[in-house]
């Protein structure tokens, strides 16, 4: 019974979180990257860094902290 909404084509302001996340991913994989040449380890490393990166808009908690409800040891990352 969840409502589903679709953003309009070429309306990036309707997908703020998505556009921000794309920008963060582009720090690791610039535009034009051939993903056939990217290893699973490189993807996992980028994913781990992004999911453990504190976000100002979330009270300086990382996505993993919010999802799992626990403090992440940033020195272990």
C-alpha positions in Angstrom: 0.0 0.0 0.0 3.0 2.3 -0.4 2.6 5.3 -2.7 5.0 5.4 -5.7 6.2 8.6 -7.3 8.2 9.1 -10.5 10.3 12.1 -11.2 9.7 13.9 -14.5 12.4 13.5 -17.2 15.1 16.2 -17.0 13.8 17.4 -13.6 16.9 16.8 -11.5 15.5 19.0 -8.7 12.9 16.3 -8.1 15.6 13.7 -7.3 17.9 15.6 -5.0 19.2 12.6 -3.0 19.8 10.6 -6.2 21.7 13.5 -7.9 23.8 14.0 -4.8 24.7 10.3 -4.6 25.6 10.3 -8.3 28.0 13.2 -7.5 29.6 11.2 -4.6 30.0 8.1 -6.8 31.6 10.2 -9.5 34.4 11.0 -7.0 35.4 7.3 -7.4 34.3 6.6 -10.9 34.5 9.7 -13.1 32.2 10.2 -16.0 33.3 8.0 -18.9 34.6 5.2 -16.7 34.5 1.8 -18.5 32.8 -0.3 -15.8 33.9 -3.4 -17.7 37.4 -2.5 -16.4 36.3 -1.8 -12.8 36.8 -4.7 -10.3 34.3 -5.8 -7.7 36.9 -4.9 -5.1 37.0 -1.3 -6.4 33.2 -1.1 -6.2 33.2 -2.5 -2.7 35.8 0.0 -1.6 33.8 2.9 -2.9 30.6 1.6 -1.4 32.2 1.1 2.0 33.7 4.6 2.0 30.4 6.2 1.0 28.3 4.2 3.4 30.7 5.0 6.3 31.0 8.7 5.4 29.4 11.0 7.9 26.7 13.3 6.4 26.1 16.8 7.7 22.4 16.6 6.9 22.1 13.5 9.1 23.7 14.9 12.2 27.1 13.8 11.2 26.0 10.1 11.2 26.9 7.8 8.3 24.3 5.9 6.3 25.6 2.7 8.0 25.1 4.2 11.5 21.6 5.2 10.6 20.7 1.9 9.0 22.3 -0.3 11.7 21.7 2.0 14.6 25.2 1.9 15.9 28.4 4.0 16.0 30.9 3.1 13.2 34.6 3.0 14.1 36.0 5.3 11.5 39.6 4.3 12.3 38.8 0.7 11.2 37.6 1.8 7.7 
